[in-house]
């Protein structure tokens, strides 16, 4: 039974970190190593995380490797610290506010072993953190295993992302250089590197990941930080537009403007929400309604 390392970066999480680790205790695949990397250097939080980790170590269910960053590194570099200290043949990730259902690791690693895949992705469900209300299920129905030469285009259009759903052979993850040092969109860039690295890809059509949306959060992944990161990612994508069909470009543009509109909506900036929604609609009404229908 191959060892699977689960990288858990954490930053100022209390009960949700406990919830995440409890979901790892409940995994049906037992040969796992949990690498927790604390990116908060404030003494009070360091003490809280250390005490929390010790309780789980005392439970005797999980093998835990705990690492304390000496300075704040951000999410991408923190995950790389976890990767460097992981011992597993396979590596997967769990954000400190999300959870795995019991068969997540078993299902994914078994399929990867059967296909000798270098990396894989699953589906996920999203919930509202404040209300625990179900928001949406994200599947990868657009992936056709007989046309994987289109994987990069699909990634640019739909984003084959969410680090919780990723699993890699550690050797392949190191080969492609792990995460780039970019906190907003780091998972997008990692998946792009995996695709361009020509490793064997596998889509595991299973939904054993629950992610939680923090609608009131004001961090790097929301608000102005979110908009800045999305604009930088869009500028990066535009460099490859000459390789894509016009319909794909229209979809990418529409998705970008709608993403910005949703960010402004969460900030309660109605005029900018309407303006970017209008820009998205003008580019491609078909893509506009398709994206809205799937959210």
C-alpha positions as CSV (number, residue, x, y, z in Angstrom):
1,X,0.0,0.0,0.0
2,X,1.7,3.2,-1.2
3,X,2.1,6.1,1.2
4,X,0.0,9.2,0.4
5,X,1.0,12.5,1.8
6,X,-1.7,15.1,2.4
7,X,-0.4,18.7,2.5
8,X,-2.4,21.0,4.8
9,X,-1.3,24.6,4.7
10,X,-2.9,26.6,7.5
11,X,-3.3,30.3,8.4
12,X,-5.4,31.6,11.2
13,X,-8.0,28.7,11.2
14,X,-9.5,27.4,14.4
15,X,-12.5,25.1,14.3
16,X,-12.3,24.6,10.5
17,X,-8.7,23.2,10.8
18,X,-10.1,20.7,13.4
19,X,-12.8,19.8,10.9
20,X,-10.3,19.3,8.1
21,X,-8.1,17.0,10.2
22,X,-11.0,15.0,11.5
23,X,-12.0,14.3,7.8
24,X,-8.5,12.9,7.4
25,X,-8.8,10.7,10.5
26,X,-12.0,9.2,8.8
27,X,-10.3,8.2,5.6
28,X,-10.8,4.6,4.6
29,X,-7.3,4.6,3.0
30,X,-5.1,4.3,6.1
31,X,-1.5,4.6,4.8
32,X,-1.4,8.4,4.8
33,X,0.9,11.1,6.2
34,X,-0.4,14.5,7.0
35,X,2.0,17.4,6.5
36,X,0.6,20.5,8.3
37,X,2.5,23.7,7.5
38,X,1.5,26.7,9.7
39,X,2.1,30.0,7.8
40,X,1.0,32.3,10.7
41,X,4.0,33.5,12.8
42,X,1.9,35.3,15.5
43,X,2.7,33.6,18.8
44,X,-1.0,33.1,19.9
45,X,-1.8,31.3,16.6
46,X,1.4,29.3,16.7
47,X,0.5,28.0,20.1
48,X,-3.1,27.3,19.1
49,X,-2.0,25.3,16.0
50,X,0.7,23.4,18.0
51,X,-1.9,22.4,20.7
52,X,-4.4,21.4,18.0
53,X,-1.8,19.2,16.2
54,X,-0.7,17.6,19.5
55,X,-4.3,16.5,20.2
56,X,-4.5,14.8,16.9
57,X,-1.1,13.2,17.4
58,X,-2.3,11.9,20.8
59,X,-5.3,10.4,19.1
60,X,-2.9,8.0,17.4
61,X,-4.8,7.8,14.2
62,X,-2.8,10.1,11.9
63,X,0.9,10.3,11.2
64,X,1.5,14.0,11.3
65,X,4.5,16.0,10.3
66,X,4.2,19.6,11.6
67,X,6.2,22.5,10.2
68,X,6.2,26.1,11.4
69,X,7.2,28.7,8.9
70,X,9.6,31.3,10.4
71,X,8.2,34.1,8.2
72,X,4.9,34.4,6.4
73,X,5.4,32.8,2.9
74,X,1.9,32.8,1.4
75,X,-0.1,29.8,0.2
76,X,2.0,28.7,-2.8
77,X,5.4,28.7,-1.1
78,X,3.8,27.1,2.0
79,X,2.5,24.2,-0.1
80,X,6.0,23.8,-1.6
81,X,7.4,23.5,2.0
82,X,4.9,20.7,2.5
83,X,5.9,19.0,-0.7
84,X,9.6,19.2,0.1
85,X,9.0,17.5,3.5
86,X,6.5,14.9,2.3
87,X,7.6,11.2,2.2
88,X,4.7,9.8,0.2
89,X,4.8,8.3,-3.3
90,X,1.6,10.3,-4.0
91,X,0.8,13.8,-2.8
92,X,-2.6,15.5,-2.5
93,X,-3.7,18.7,-0.8
94,X,-6.4,19.8,1.7
95,X,-7.0,23.4,2.5
96,X,-7.5,24.0,6.2
97,X,-11.2,25.0,5.8
98,X,-12.3,22.1,3.5
99,X,-12.9,18.4,4.1
100,X,-12.5,15.1,2.4
101,X,-15.3,12.5,2.4
102,X,-14.1,9.1,3.7
103,X,-13.3,7.5,0.4
104,X,-11.5,10.4,-1.3
105,X,-8.0,9.2,-1.0
106,X,-8.8,5.5,-1.6
107,X,-10.8,6.2,-4.8
108,X,-8.3,8.6,-6.2
109,X,-5.0,6.7,-5.5
110,X,-6.5,3.4,-6.6
111,X,-7.5,4.8,-10.0
112,X,-4.1,6.4,-10.4
113,X,-2.3,3.2,-9.5
114,X,-4.5,1.2,-12.0
115,X,-3.8,3.7,-14.8
116,X,-0.2,4.5,-13.7
117,X,-1.2,8.2,-14.0
118,X,1.2,11.0,-13.1
119,X,-1.6,13.4,-11.9
120,X,-5.3,13.4,-11.5
121,X,-8.3,15.6,-10.6
122,X,-11.7,14.9,-9.1
123,X,-15.0,16.7,-8.8
124,X,-16.0,18.8,-5.8
125,X,-19.0,20.3,-4.0
126,X,-19.1,23.9,-2.7
127,X,-20.9,25.0,0.5
128,X,-21.4,28.4,2.2
129,X,-19.2,28.5,5.3
130,X,-21.6,30.6,7.3
131,X,-24.8,28.7,6.6
132,X,-23.4,25.3,5.4
133,X,-25.9,25.6,2.5
134,X,-25.0,23.7,-0.7
135,X,-24.0,26.1,-3.5
136,X,-23.0,23.9,-6.4
137,X,-21.4,20.7,-7.6
138,X,-18.5,21.2,-10.0
139,X,-17.8,18.4,-12.4
140,X,-15.4,18.1,-15.4
141,X,-18.0,16.9,-17.9
142,X,-16.1,18.7,-20.7
143,X,-13.1,16.4,-20.4
144,X,-13.1,13.7,-23.1
145,X,-10.4,11.1,-22.4
146,X,-10.2,10.4,-26.2
147,X,-9.2,14.1,-26.9
148,X,-6.7,14.9,-24.1
149,X,-4.7,16.9,-26.6
150,X,-7.3,19.6,-25.9
151,X,-6.6,19.6,-22.2
152,X,-4.8,22.9,-22.2
153,X,-7.7,24.6,-24.0
154,X,-10.2,23.2,-21.6
155,X,-8.1,24.3,-18.7
156,X,-7.9,27.9,-20.0
157,X,-11.7,27.9,-20.6
158,X,-13.0,26.1,-17.5
159,X,-10.1,26.0,-15.0
160,X,-9.3,22.4,-14.1
161,X,-8.5,23.6,-10.5
162,X,-9.1,23.3,-6.8
163,X,-6.0,22.0,-5.0
164,X,-8.2,19.7,-2.8
165,X,-9.0,17.7,-5.9
166,X,-5.4,17.3,-7.2
167,X,-3.3,14.2,-6.7
168,X,0.2,13.8,-8.0
169,X,3.0,11.4,-8.1
170,X,5.6,13.2,-6.0
171,X,8.3,12.6,-8.7
172,X,6.2,14.3,-11.3
173,X,5.3,17.2,-9.0
174,X,9.0,17.9,-8.4
175,X,9.7,17.4,-12.1
176,X,7.4,20.2,-13.1
177,X,8.7,22.5,-10.4
178,X,5.8,22.4,-7.9
179,X,3.8,25.6,-7.3
180,X,4.9,28.9,-8.8
181,X,5.3,31.7,-6.3
182,X,1.9,33.3,-7.1
183,X,-0.8,33.1,-4.4
184,X,-3.8,34.1,-6.5
185,X,-4.3,31.5,-9.2
186,X,-1.4,29.3,-8.0
187,X,-3.5,26.2,-8.7
188,X,-4.2,27.3,-12.3
189,X,-0.5,27.7,-13.0
190,X,0.3,24.3,-11.4
191,X,-2.2,22.5,-13.5
192,X,-0.9,24.3,-16.6
193,X,2.7,23.1,-15.8
194,X,1.4,19.6,-15.3
195,X,-0.3,19.6,-18.7
196,X,2.7,21.1,-20.5
197,X,4.9,18.6,-18.8
198,X,3.2,15.8,-20.8
199,X,2.6,13.6,-17.8
200,X,-0.2,11.0,-17.9
201,X,-3.5,12.7,-16.8
202,X,-6.5,11.0,-15.3
203,X,-9.9,12.4,-14.6
204,X,-11.5,10.6,-11.6
205,X,-15.2,11.2,-12.0
206,X,-15.9,11.1,-8.3
207,X,-17.1,13.8,-5.8
208,X,-15.5,13.3,-2.4
209,X,-14.4,16.9,-1.7
210,X,-16.4,19.6,0.1
211,X,-15.0,23.1,-0.2
212,X,-16.4,26.1,1.8
213,X,-16.9,29.6,0.4
214,X,-16.2,32.5,2.7
215,X,-18.5,35.2,1.4
216,X,-17.4,37.7,4.0
217,X,-13.7,37.2,3.7
218,X,-11.5,40.1,2.9
219,X,-8.2,38.3,2.1
220,X,-6.1,37.8,-1.0
221,X,-8.6,35.4,-2.6
222,X,-11.5,37.9,-2.4
223,X,-12.2,41.6,-3.0
224,X,-9.5,43.8,-4.5
225,X,-6.9,41.0,-4.1
226,X,-9.1,38.6,-6.1
227,X,-9.7,41.2,-8.9
228,X,-6.0,42.0,-9.1
229,X,-5.1,38.3,-9.4
230,X,-7.8,37.6,-12.0
231,X,-6.6,40.5,-14.1
232,X,-3.0,39.2,-14.0
233,X,-4.2,35.7,-14.9
234,X,-6.3,37.0,-17.8
235,X,-3.3,39.0,-19.1
236,X,-1.3,35.8,-18.9
237,X,-3.9,33.8,-20.8
238,X,-4.1,36.4,-23.6
239,X,-0.6,35.4,-24.6
240,X,-1.9,32.1,-25.9
241,X,-5.0,33.4,-27.7
242,X,-3.3,33.0,-31.1
243,X,-3.3,29.2,-30.4
244,X,-7.1,29.0,-29.7
245,X,-10.2,29.1,-31.7
246,X,-12.3,32.2,-31.7
247,X,-15.2,30.5,-29.8
248,X,-12.7,29.4,-27.0
249,X,-11.3,33.0,-26.8
250,X,-14.9,34.4,-26.4
251,X,-15.6,31.9,-23.7
252,X,-12.4,32.8,-21.8
253,X,-13.1,36.6,-22.1
254,X,-16.7,36.1,-21.0
255,X,-15.7,34.0,-18.0
256,X,-13.1,36.6,-17.0
257,X,-15.5,39.5,-17.0
258,X,-18.2,37.5,-15.1
259,X,-15.6,36.5,-12.5
260,X,-14.8,40.2,-12.0
261,X,-18.5,41.0,-11.8
262,X,-19.0,38.4,-9.1
263,X,-16.1,39.8,-7.1
264,X,-17.6,43.3,-7.2
265,X,-21.0,41.8,-6.3
266,X,-19.5,40.4,-3.2
267,X,-18.1,43.8,-2.4
268,X,-21.6,45.3,-2.9
269,X,-20.4,47.5,-5.7
270,X,-23.5,47.3,-7.9
271,X,-22.5,49.7,-10.7
272,X,-19.2,47.8,-11.4
273,X,-21.1,44.5,-11.1
274,X,-23.5,45.6,-13.8
275,X,-20.8,47.0,-16.0
276,X,-18.6,43.9,-16.1
277,X,-21.7,41.7,-16.5
278,X,-22.7,43.8,-19.5
279,X,-19.2,43.5,-21.0
280,X,-19.4,39.7,-20.5
281,X,-22.8,39.5,-22.2
282,X,-21.7,41.6,-25.2
283,X,-18.7,39.3,-25.9
284,X,-20.8,36.1,-26.1
285,X,-24.4,35.9,-24.9
286,X,-24.3,32.1,-25.4
287,X,-21.2,31.7,-23.1
288,X,-22.7,34.3,-20.7
289,X,-25.8,32.2,-20.0
290,X,-23.9,28.9,-20.1
291,X,-21.6,30.1,-17.4
292,X,-24.4,31.6,-15.3
293,X,-26.4,28.3,-15.6
294,X,-23.5,26.3,-14.3
295,X,-22.8,28.5,-11.2
